Amino acid sequence: MARFRLEQSKTEIYTAQAGLALVGHAVNKFTDLVKQARAVPKRHGIPNIDLIRTFTGLLCLGKSDFEAVENARQDPFFKAALGIKQMPSSARLRQRFDEDARALIPLLDAASMTFLSRSDAPITALSTGHVALDMDVFPMDNSNTRKEGVSYTYKGHDGYAPMAAYLGAEGWCLACELREGSQHAQKEFVYVLERVVPRARQLTSAPLLVRLDSAHDAGVNRRWFEQQAAVDYLIKWNPRSDTAENWLERFEKHAVWTTAREGKRIGIFSDSVEEHTGELDSEGTSVSRQIRRIMRLIERTIDRNGQALLLPQYTLEGWWTSLDEDTASDEEISALYKDHATAEQFHSEFKTDLDIERLPSGKFDTNDLVLAHATLAYNILRWIGLPLCQDRCRVHFSL
């Protein structure tokens, strides 16, 4: 791979894509892709590593369509920065991805983990000492297409609903697995946990706090977490057919109320709920366990514009957690889950910065490979934005 000296130019701008040199450094020096790509045998043609370098570089420029490679083929800096020896055409890139998608996806998944480990990616913990592991699905609009796996999503359009997992306050992506648009988030979710949690363990020895939305309010998830060492959970309660009015009496009796403003008060309390595991003990008695649940009710008698309401308006929320009261109070639990919404920001970076809202292939496996490339590109771009990146790159660049 070529060595570059990066200098501030006073007269001319030679390229608008100088950051590709850092991308090439990350792929070639902080992963084992150069060696591992040979594991997918090819008797002739362009090496797999050059295909991976090419498409990762394109994604880092915000170009996700295969045709974008035609312009890159005319750019000598693109090839030099990424260490590419042979550039594919758009047709060849698409064909090779179609042929080898299932074989290449595990290599890209492993490369993302290797990159985060070798680049000393910082992982910031929460106030409780846990490292957050946020998992959620996000819809991708692929309407008016006949792509394999496209179906009706919960957002009301046809598309995909990939499952993403982000670690730490920095939002490092450990997985972004493609799913059909109509697939419920909970379907096969335990298998996702079995893949993702060990990846988090490779990067941090701190206890994990897995934060999930109400689609994952299921006893099977809580039982799985309880069987893991140093893994706690915070799952939003799913009210299903329950209503706020059913809870008013309990809140008046048990909640601690605060006034946020005139006409708005908030009540919060926690209780212990007995949940049956579905198992029997040696005497044939159903086994149950106690689970902490935090409930919050917001009562509004005056709206935000100062208009008095004829009837009070109520907003009811709840959360299941394995954290005890000594670790996090009721108010802290609410704040910890509110921070889970930050993951929505990470979703948008996939859709906008990497431009993968509409995936480029008609084949499901190929689009899954595109997401595997996007995961690596996403982590590299986040790493480049950190001050730590400059120090680590001095071994290869003169800054």
MOVEN-V722299 format. One record per backbone hydrogen bond with DSSP energy under -1.0 kcal/mol. CO is the residue of the C=O (numbers start at 1). NH is the residue of the N-H. If there is no record, write none. Layout:
CO NH
CO NH
//
This chain:
4 398
17 20
18 21
19 23
20 24
21 25
22 26
23 27
24 28
25 29
26 30
32 36
33 37
35 38
36 39
37 40
47 51
48 52
49 53
50 54
51 55
52 56
53 57
54 58
55 59
56 60
58 63
59 62
65 68
66 69
67 70
68 72
69 73
71 74
72 75
75 79
76 80
77 81
78 82
79 83
79 84
89 93
90 94
91 95
92 96
93 97
94 98
95 99
96 100
100 104
101 105
104 108
105 109
106 110
107 111
108 112
109 113
110 114
111 115
112 116
113 117
114 118
115 119
116 121
117 120
124 169
126 129
130 126
131 209
132 168
133 211
134 166
136 164
140 160
147 150
149 181
151 159
153 156
157 153
158 142
159 151
160 140
162 138
163 177
164 136
165 174
166 134
167 172
168 171
172 167
175 165
177 163
179 161
180 183
184 187
186 189
188 192
189 193
190 194
192 196
193 197
196 200
197 201
198 202
200 203
200 204
207 131
208 232
209 133
210 234
211 135
212 236
213 216
214 217
216 218
218 222
219 223
220 224
221 225
222 226
225 228
230 208
232 210
233 322
234 212
235 320
239 242
244 247
247 251
248 252
249 253
250 254
251 255
256 268
258 266
261 264
263 301
263 302
264 260
264 261
265 299
266 258
267 297
268 256
269 295
271 293
273 291
275 289
279 287
281 284
285 281
287 277
289 275
291 273
292 321
293 271
294 319
295 269
296 317
297 267
298 315
299 265
300 313
301 309
303 306
307 303
313 300
315 298
317 296
318 237
319 294
320 235
324 328
329 333
330 334
331 335
332 336
333 337
334 338
335 339
337 340
338 341
339 342
340 343
341 344
342 345
342 346
343 347
344 348
345 349
346 350
347 351
348 352
349 354
350 356
362 148
363 367
364 368
365 369
366 370
367 371
368 372
369 373
370 374
371 375
372 376
373 377
374 378
375 379
376 380
377 381
378 382
379 383
380 384
381 385
383 386
386 389
388 392
389 393
393 396
393 397
398 6
//
